[in-house]
Amino acid sequence: MPPKKKGKGNSKKDKSKKSTPEKDDGLAEKYRRSALDVAVLKEHLALRTSITRQATAVRDDLKSQIKDLEQVLSQERSDMKDITADLNRQYKSMETDLQTKVNRLEVSVDLLETQLAECQVKLKSEREQQEKTEAEKDAIISDLQSKLDSMERECERILHGCLDSLLSHLAETRMQWEEQSTVTHQEVKDTLRDFGINPLHL
């Protein structure tokens, strides 16, 4: 009876596949947890993908900015190099000019110091000569003043003597002239009378 055998076999299999409610609940929980883990992983994966994309975009933007900045920096370095070279050239030119001026001034200072020393020596010599001349002049003036005073006294003495003698001589001459004039006047009167002329009518 094959059907009966078949039935027996199925019953064994059914017994082996038969599950308990606890076992079903465990499987459902595992499935639920697995599904939740998958969903969480998918969210994490999506988030990481988004973050990766954003990071990539930020990285590319930063690379572009860095490239631009490097170009700007390179240009600024080139400009700075040119400016530095120009400043160095100007500095060397100014330094050369300044050194030339300093050398000229040093030569001028040396020349002026030499001239000043010569002038000081000459001034000292002239001052000493002037003091000597002044002393000699003062001595001569003093001697001349003394002689002048002596001559003045002598002249006064001589002058007084001459004046006294002149006055005395004048007095004598006046007396003689008056006497002679009186005689002459009388003679003229007598002569006029001899000619018949009255002197009073003249």
Long-range contacts (C-beta under 8 A, 24 or more apart in sequence): none
